[in-house]
Amino acid sequence: MVDTQNEQGEEEVLQALVQGEAPDELQCRLHLLGLSKEILEHQSHLMWETHKEVVQVSIDDVIEGAGKLLAFALGR
């Protein structure tokens, strides 16, 4: 599902560029976050396969990270 969303996002950005329109900043930032998420998931999968390491993450870490992502997406 995430791949489909990223493909749709890429298509929207490409269409906007072809039509001579600049994609809106929020759309670009959200697309960048989607790509970053895919990269991090792939890296963590590789780390798990090679090292079998577990990283402890608290709910507070998740909330703090979500706040940072939202701030980035909104350009703050």
C-alpha positions in Angstrom: 0.0 0.0 0.0 2.9 2.4 0.8 4.5 1.6 -2.5 1.2 2.5 -4.3 1.0 5.8 -2.4 4.6 6.7 -3.2 4.0 5.8 -6.9 1.0 8.0 -6.9 2.9 10.8 -5.3 5.7 10.5 -7.8 3.2 10.6 -10.7 1.6 13.7 -9.3 4.9 15.5 -8.9 6.0 14.5 -12.4 2.6 15.6 -13.9 3.0 19.0 -12.2 6.5 19.4 -13.6 5.4 18.4 -17.1 2.6 20.9 -17.0 5.0 23.6 -15.9 3.6 23.8 -12.4 5.7 23.6 -9.3 4.5 20.9 -6.9 3.4 22.4 -3.6 5.9 22.3 -0.8 3.8 20.2 1.5 3.4 17.6 -1.2 7.1 17.4 -1.8 7.9 17.2 1.8 5.4 14.3 2.4 6.8 12.5 -0.7 10.3 12.9 0.7 9.1 11.5 4.0 7.6 8.5 2.3 10.8 7.8 0.4 12.8 8.2 3.6 10.5 5.7 5.4 11.1 3.1 2.7 14.8 3.5 2.9 14.8 3.2 6.7 12.6 0.1 6.6 14.9 -1.5 4.1 18.0 -0.7 6.2 16.4 -2.0 9.4 15.3 -5.2 7.6 18.9 -5.7 6.4 20.2 -5.0 9.9 17.8 -7.5 11.4 18.8 -10.2 8.8 22.5 -9.7 9.4 22.8 -8.9 13.1 19.5 -9.9 14.7 19.6 -6.8 16.8 16.5 -5.4 18.5 16.3 -1.7 19.2 14.2 -0.6 22.1 11.7 2.2 21.3 9.4 3.8 23.8 6.0 5.4 23.1 7.5 8.7 24.0 10.2 8.2 21.3 7.4 7.5 18.8 5.4 10.6 19.8 8.5 12.8 19.7 9.5 11.4 16.3 5.9 12.0 14.9 6.1 15.6 16.1 9.4 16.1 14.3 8.0 14.6 11.1 4.9 16.8 11.3 7.0 19.9 11.9 9.1 18.9 8.8 6.1 18.3 6.7 4.6 21.7 7.7 7.9 23.5 7.1 8.4 24.6 10.7 
